[in-house]
Amino acid sequence: MKKSANLMDRANQVIPGGVNSPVRAFKSVGGNPIFFASGNGAYMCDVDGKRYIDYVGSWGPLILGHNHTAVIAAIQTQLQKGLTFGAPSPLEVDMAELVTQLMPSIEMVRMVSSGTEATMSAIRLARGFTGKNKILKFDACYHGHNDSLLVKAGSGILTLGLASCVGVSATVAQETLVLPYNDLAAVQQVFAQYGDDIAAIIVEPIAANNNLILPQAGFLTGLRALCDKYNSVLIFDEVISGFRVALGGAQELYNIKADLTCLGKIIGGGLPVGAFGGRKDIMEMLAPIGPVYQAGTLSGNPIAMSAGIATLKQLHKPGVYQQLLQATQRVTQILKQGAEQNNIEIETNELSGLFGFSFKNDPNNKIFNQFFHLMLQHGVYLAPSAFEAGFVSLAHDADVLEETELAVKQCFAELQHTVRAISV
Ligand SMILES: *Cc1c(COP(=O)(O)O)cnc(C)c1O
């Protein structure tokens, strides 16, 4: 812990909060963040030499685990040829062909450098295509840090959004409508009032940025129907779910066609990549053939494309998603058994490669935070916030899961005392 603490001291002087993305700072769980030196398979090593089983997976990209040989080899091959050209290069075409094959609703795709850029561009495109202004989003979803999406619900269901972040102007926030996830009736009501001016619904078809919330039956099909009725664009933000819950993402799992889809995380194989794509008639509104401007100095970067393509090719192998689902189910089973053996009430949720868990009667996340730190001591790195999902990779094999089980059992045995103290 010593080297991590020293680095954090230095970082605090020159980086706001010591981190380049807020959740890394451990504000929600307390304590000092850990600095990592290396990763391999399901493991990460911190700068003090302690090893952890990684259930964050860099928040999604590392579905193959750290340092997968095929990904590293692809990057090395491309490295010999140059880092960036600022001109078309072959791997961008390979990537676009691959993505349009894997997700049939995507007829054309544009590469960007982050998920935030993907959602920002998709929204501009939806506005340009429909000539309408408002965007409808859901409170449980995260779509990156664009101004128009850092908005929370105002008071009352039919009021417009309020900025959820200082620095976002009230004017921008007003164009965003925010509703509770899974509440189709509220969406219908809002469309009845504002439908003529709603350019798009943007939704995580599986809400994986607020623990893990699955869509209720009829919710996504209901959104599809409303978008059809009112000529609004349905944007699926599959930055997490894309290539994770199925090769074709949530839209394959639930058999729904989005008009536009945002991708990120896995598609870059660990390098900074995002993408947005969808219906040809909408995508052809983009410059240089259409009036909606969108660009990027490093968009389609060949090194990033090589990592992403290598990752997607591994996911193409038979049995991959079955393996991922089984490993994920084992993780939630381990959590449930460990909790139950110590009379701790827990709720869990999972899909292939994604899990969520929460403790009952844990309003301030005291139990979660304690559990998080115990797991850290026992060499398991969970997301440092009760509001994040857990990520499982294909490198989480039987040995890793057995090691996880041992740690979970020990942590719950120790946690029991805390839970009793809290509930007294
Ligand atoms: C991570 C994430 C984003 C933002 O992606 P960045 O690459 O961090 O900008 C957008 N949408 C969803 C669903 C995400 O999980």
The ligand as an SDF file (V2000), in Angstrom:
LIG
                    3D

 15 15  0  0  0  0  0  0  0  0999 V2000
  -18.6490    3.7290  -20.3870 C   0  0  0  0  0  0  0  0  0  0  0  0
  -19.9180    4.1140  -20.9940 C   0  0  0  0  0  0  0  0  0  0  0  0
  -20.0350    5.2290  -21.8250 C   0  0  0  0  0  0  0  0  0  0  0  0
  -18.9100    6.2210  -22.0090 C   0  0  0  0  0  0  0  0  0  0  0  0
  -17.8080    5.6420  -22.6000 O   0  0  0  0  0  0  0  0  0  0  0  0
  -16.3670    6.3870  -22.4280 P   0  0  0  0  0  0  0  0  0  0  0  0
  -15.4780    5.6110  -23.3230 O   0  0  0  0  0  0  0  0  0  0  0  0
  -16.0480    6.2640  -20.9650 O   0  0  0  0  0  0  0  0  0  0  0  0
  -16.5460    7.7880  -22.8470 O   0  0  0  0  0  0  0  0  0  0  0  0
  -21.2350    5.4540  -22.4780 C   0  0  0  0  0  0  0  0  0  0  0  0
  -22.2740    4.6330  -22.3080 N   0  0  0  0  0  0  0  0  0  0  0  0
  -22.2140    3.5500  -21.5070 C   0  0  0  0  0  0  0  0  0  0  0  0
  -23.3900    2.6490  -21.3930 C   0  0  0  0  0  0  0  0  0  0  0  0
  -21.0450    3.2780  -20.8040 C   0  0  0  0  0  0  0  0  0  0  0  0
  -21.0070    2.2330  -19.9760 O   0  0  0  0  0  0  0  0  0  0  0  0
  1  2  1  0
  2  3  1  0
  2 14  2  0
  3  4  1  0
  3 10  2  0
  4  5  1  0
  5  6  1  0
  6  7  2  0
  6  8  1  0
  6  9  1  0
 10 11  1  0
 11 12  2  0
 12 13  1  0
 12 14  1  0
 14 15  1  0
M  END
$$$$
